[in-house]
Amino acid sequence: MIKPKEEVISCPLHLSIVRDEQTSYFADLRLGEFRPVEGLLESIAFDSDKGKRICSINGVFKCPNCGLSVIIGRPADIDKLRCMRCFDLVEPLF
């Protein structure tokens, strides 16, 4: 039996917006960086000092096994969170 071709739909990537004090940033989870919504075209890496502070305020988590980053706020059972891709335990980036 021949399988029909799957239709690939491309759409623009949606980036979440997070805040740090008075500044809003796009959170690019794929690249692991924040970029200001307005103003300069700078980028702030998640693992920089300022990036870690923004991650802690906004609940950015990263899987140590596959590297998938997610924003999930502050759950009660941080020790029991599992990655949606590989099901390994995730750890906060703060």
Buried (B, 14 or more C-beta within 10 A) or exposed (E): EEEEEEEEEEEEEEBEEBEBEEEEBBBBBEEBBBBBEEEEEEBBEBEBEEBBBBBEBBBBBBBEEEEBBBEEEEEEEBEEBEBEEEEBEBEBBB
